[in-house]
Amino acid sequence: MTISPELRALAQYMAGEFDNREQALADPAWYVHLRFWQRPLPVSLFAEPSIALFAEQANILELDKPYRPRIVQLRHSQTAPGLIEAQYYMFKDIEAVKGAGRDPDLLRKLTREQIELLPGCTLSVAVQNLGSNGYRFRASLPEGTLCGFTYGGQNYQVDLGFEAATEEFLSYDKGISPTTGKAIWGALMGPFRYVKRQDFASEILV
């Protein structure tokens, strides 16, 4: 299976350094000013044709304390090759990769053994063809599902989703309380609207 132009475009749109400066200035009560990185990963990490990105973010006032490191693998569905999926993975040792958004050398020797599949964390990606203006992508979990995982002996649930266009990335990620089922952090009042400040698309080697 080859990588489609749509999947490649999605990876190119997502690869970069972003921030939500305008949104944070306009509505600081609800939106922290964040820096957000999505770095292309070595193609050898996965056997099937795909493009994978390392993602993490940090408060603009504490860039030396990034958090939520994760991997999103963009691939074609095995059951419906015409469809694109975004599959999430977590790191077994978060400290080993912390800061890799700014220091991609930390990712060059990353192996499959260092990451763990999050089986319930597979987003379906809808593609809108905008003609000469490219595409717009919307990724979401199947209706009624949440991404759940355990780390450090604690259970976590997240509701994942994003939109991607040429210079904009919208994050709908929310943390969900396992006890109440209510959103407790993240995009509580609508998506975080990130603008691409630096392009990493040239780092995609597929």
C-alpha positions in Angstrom: 0.0 0.0 0.0 1.4 3.4 -1.0 0.9 6.7 0.8 -1.8 8.8 -0.8 -1.4 12.5 -1.7 -4.1 13.2 0.9 -2.2 11.4 3.7 1.1 13.1 2.7 -0.6 16.5 2.7 -2.0 15.9 6.2 1.4 15.1 7.5 2.9 18.2 5.8 0.2 20.4 7.4 0.8 18.9 10.8 4.6 19.0 10.8 5.8 22.2 12.4 6.1 24.4 15.4 2.8 26.2 16.4 1.4 28.5 18.9 -2.0 30.0 19.8 -0.7 33.5 20.6 -3.7 35.4 19.1 -6.2 33.2 20.8 -4.5 33.4 24.2 -4.3 37.2 24.0 -8.0 37.5 23.0 -9.3 35.1 25.6 -6.7 34.5 28.4 -9.3 33.3 30.9 -9.8 30.1 28.9 -6.7 29.7 26.7 -3.2 29.4 28.0 -0.5 30.6 25.5 1.1 27.4 24.4 3.9 26.3 22.1 3.1 23.1 20.2 5.5 20.9 18.3 4.9 18.0 15.8 8.1 16.5 14.5 8.3 13.8 11.8 9.7 10.5 13.0 12.1 8.0 11.3 10.2 5.9 8.8 11.8 2.7 10.2 9.6 3.0 13.4 6.6 1.3 11.8 6.5 -1.6 9.4 3.4 -0.5 7.4 3.5 2.5 5.1 2.7 5.5 7.3 4.0 8.9 8.5 4.4 9.3 12.2 4.8 12.5 14.2 6.1 13.2 17.7 4.0 15.8 19.5 4.4 17.7 22.7 3.5 21.1 24.0 4.6 23.6 26.7 3.4 26.8 28.3 5.1 29.7 26.6 6.4 30.8 30.0 7.9 27.4 30.7 9.3 26.1 27.5 11.8 24.0 29.4 8.9 22.0 30.9 7.1 20.4 27.9 4.3 17.8 28.6 2.0 15.3 26.9 4.6 13.7 24.7 2.9 11.3 22.3 3.1 9.8 18.8 0.4 10.1 16.2 0.8 7.6 13.3 -1.0 8.7 10.1 -1.9 5.6 8.0 -4.5 4.1 5.7 -7.1 1.9 7.2 -6.4 -1.8 6.7 -10.0 -2.6 6.3 -10.8 0.4 4.1 -7.6 1.6 2.4 -9.2 4.7 1.0 -9.7 6.0 4.6 -7.1 7.7 6.7 -6.6 7.0 10.4 -4.6 8.7 13.1 -3.4 6.1 15.6 -1.9 7.3 19.0 1.0 5.8 20.9 2.5 6.6 24.3 6.1 6.4 25.6 7.1 3.9 28.2 9.7 6.4 29.5 8.4 10.0 29.0 11.6 11.5 30.5 13.7 10.0 27.7 12.0 12.1 25.0 10.9 15.2 26.9 12.0 18.3 25.0 12.3 16.5 21.7 10.1 19.1 20.0 12.9 21.5 20.3 15.7 18.9 20.2 14.8 16.3 17.5 18.2 14.5 18.1 16.4 12.8 21.0 14.2 11.0 18.4 16.8 9.7 16.0 17.4 6.4 17.8 13.8 5.9 18.9 12.8 2.2 18.6 9.4 0.5 18.5 10.2 -1.1 21.9 10.1 2.3 23.5 6.5 3.1 22.6 3.2 1.5 23.4 0.1 1.3 21.3 -3.0 2.9 22.6 -5.6 0.5 21.1 -8.7 2.6 21.8 -7.1 5.8 20.5 -7.7 5.6 16.7 -9.2 8.6 15.0 -11.0 8.6 11.7 -9.9 11.4 9.4 -12.4 13.1 7.1 -10.9 14.8 4.0 -12.3 17.9 2.4 -10.8 18.7 -1.0 -10.5 22.4 -1.5 -9.2 22.2 -5.0 -6.2 24.5 -5.6 -6.3 25.5 -2.0 -5.4 22.0 -0.8 -7.3 20.1 1.8 -8.9 20.4 5.2 -8.8 17.5 7.5 -11.0 16.6 10.5 -10.0 13.8 12.8 -12.3 12.4 15.5 -12.8 9.3 17.6 -15.8 7.1 16.8 -18.9 8.4 18.4 -19.4 7.4 22.0 -15.7 6.3 22.5 -12.9 7.7 24.6 -9.2 7.1 24.5 -8.2 5.4 27.8 -4.8 4.3 29.1 -2.8 3.7 32.3 0.4 5.4 33.2 2.3 5.5 36.5 -0.5 3.4 38.1 -3.2 5.9 37.3 -6.0 5.6 34.8 -6.6 8.4 32.2 -9.3 9.1 29.7 -9.1 11.7 26.9 -11.4 12.8 24.1 -9.2 13.3 21.1 -9.8 15.3 17.9 -8.1 17.8 15.6 -8.5 19.7 12.3 -5.6 20.5 10.0 -5.3 23.0 7.1 -2.3 24.6 5.4 -1.1 26.9 8.2 -3.6 26.1 11.0 -4.0 23.3 13.5 -7.0 23.0 15.8 -6.9 20.7 18.8 -10.1 19.5 20.4 -8.3 17.3 23.0 -9.9 17.2 26.4 -9.1 15.3 29.5 -12.1 13.4 31.0 -12.6 12.5 34.6 -12.9 8.7 34.9 -15.3 9.2 37.9 -17.6 11.9 36.6 -17.2 11.5 32.8 -16.9 15.3 32.6 -14.1 17.2 30.7 -11.6 18.7 33.2 -8.8 20.1 31.0 -8.1 21.1 27.5 -10.5 22.5 24.9 -13.3 23.1 27.3 -14.6 26.2 25.4 -13.8 25.2 21.9 -10.6 24.1 20.1 -7.1 25.5 20.7 -6.3 27.3 17.5 -2.6 26.9 16.6 -0.9 28.9 13.9 2.2 27.4 12.2 5.3 29.5 13.0 7.9 27.1 11.7 7.5 24.4 9.0 9.0 20.9 9.6 7.5 19.3 6.4 11.0 19.0 4.9 11.8 16.4 7.7 9.3 14.0 6.3 11.4 11.4 4.4 8.7 9.1 3.1 
